[in-house]
Amino acid sequence: MAYTETTTQSWGSRLGDSIKGIIVGIILFIVSFPLLFWNEGNSVKVAKALEEGRGITVEVQDISKIDPANEGKLVHMCGDATTQDVLKDAEFGIEYNGMMLQRNVEFFQWVEKTHEETKKNMGGSETTVTTYTYEKRWCDKPVDSTTFKEAGHANQVFYSVSDAEQRAENVKYGAFKFSPGMIGRLTNEKIYSLAEYKVPDKLRGSTRVADKYLYIGRPVLAAAAAANAQQPAAVNAEQTKLEIEQLRLQVQQQQLVLNAPAATEKQKQDAQQEIARLEKDLQQKEALLKPAEPIAVQQAKLNLEKEKVALHQLKISAQDTNLQPEQRQKIDNDIKQAELAVQQAELKVKQAELAAQPAAAQQPAQVEEPCSVDPANPQVGDVRITWEVISPKEAVSIVYVQTGDTFTPYHAKSGRDVALLGMGVQTADDLFTEAERNNVIFTWLVRFGGWFLMFIGLNMIFKPLSVLGDVVPFIGTLIGGATGMVAAVIAFILSIITIGIAWIWYRPVLGIALVVVALVIAFLLIKRRRKPVAADAETV
């Protein structure tokens, strides 16, 4: 299903927005210069710090004892980091001896996806057709469905839980120990096995282990009663009754919208869908006040509700006055088949209730029902959890300053710190080379970011020109393409000049060379642009 929304913005409104955007563009343009300048300085300082550290690093072969001669020196060590700490996720009854225990939570939710198509109109106005589509997928946090454009995609969460991470506090490294900062840098995570996991009593009936995941779905009635066993039954019943009354009031409100003379067809359709959803929630709440039914009866009733919802949706579709005769005939046939399916489902409910009567007489006490969650067919509101761990023993290589029985970063003359840590056995050269590579990558990413910021700022400054040209759409498109190219070139030249000036400050020779290159490029572009103009003048 999809919901389409069409909006039109006048030429005057577009022009006003573009003029306001000039202020934002100027801010972005100005901010890009100090960002580029800082980046070059930071790159040089980090490079100098690594170069300085590489030249003074002392190799330590034996980490089983502390050598006082290395106190305060930048040392390179390789060895096993170990811990005896037991990390606990008390909520789920998980205990693990290791250096990290991390809980990762996902929620099965409706997600709204937006696709926009914009068309320029003669006279400068702009029409945007926005299509909202909906799909169900696993998300790292609950999705707020109250802002969705189309009704019928309400989200819920069956178990409220969030991500969590624990790190060991005591990690030994031979005769040394790691600081909290070093422990936080340890990696080499692996998935915690749930093969022997035992579900806590409070989650029984709503939880299932499949592969690496712990799935939590809607609690069955027995599980819900067990989870609330510590609360007075009267309080739970009163709370449920209050929720039922609130749902009934919401149904009445939607019925008022449905019956309102001034309501549009879209409003009536949304009201019908919302009433169907509210009535379904109402039935579920009312079921909580009734004695628990056998699973066969619950499944039969659930199937009946699905058939009723399908029939209701078909009847809504049949109200469309724009249907072609063949479309209306097909929907009428589908409605008859859906009505027959509802009758069959009602019959199966009665059969299940009759079959359950003897068992209920023999065993009045409620037994725990099977788990309600199906990993192969998740429902909106289901939750799944994995745990990642770092084992209690990991090979680690470091370049740090030896300080007593622990380590601290080395503060270089350039003002930057040297503190290198890598998993596995690595030489000092390996660690420094990796750090230098990361510095280069970070520098280029910020360079691109600074250029892009400048480019976006210039585009916003030039935007009113293309909007003015949009009175005739293709002219505005041509102006927009031209100003975009000009903005890209100007941003490129100014970025090189800014980088060059920064290098003049930090490394004069290379900096002057970069500035000269940028000025030469600018000169050649200007000269090339003037030649056609001069040729046209001679022709005249």
PyMOL commands that set and color helices and strands:
alter all, ss='L'
color gray80, all
select helices_A, chain A and resi 11-56+68-70+145-147+180-183+201-203+221-227+233-259+265-288+295-318+325-362+428-469+473-506+508-539
alter helices_A, ss='H'
color red, helices_A
select strands_A, chain A and resi 2-9+58-59+74-82+86-89+94-97+100-120+126-139+164-167+172-173+176-177+190-191+207-210+213-216+383-390+393-403+406-408+410-411+417-418+420-423
alter strands_A, ss='S'
color yellow, strands_A
deselect
rebuild
show_as cartoon
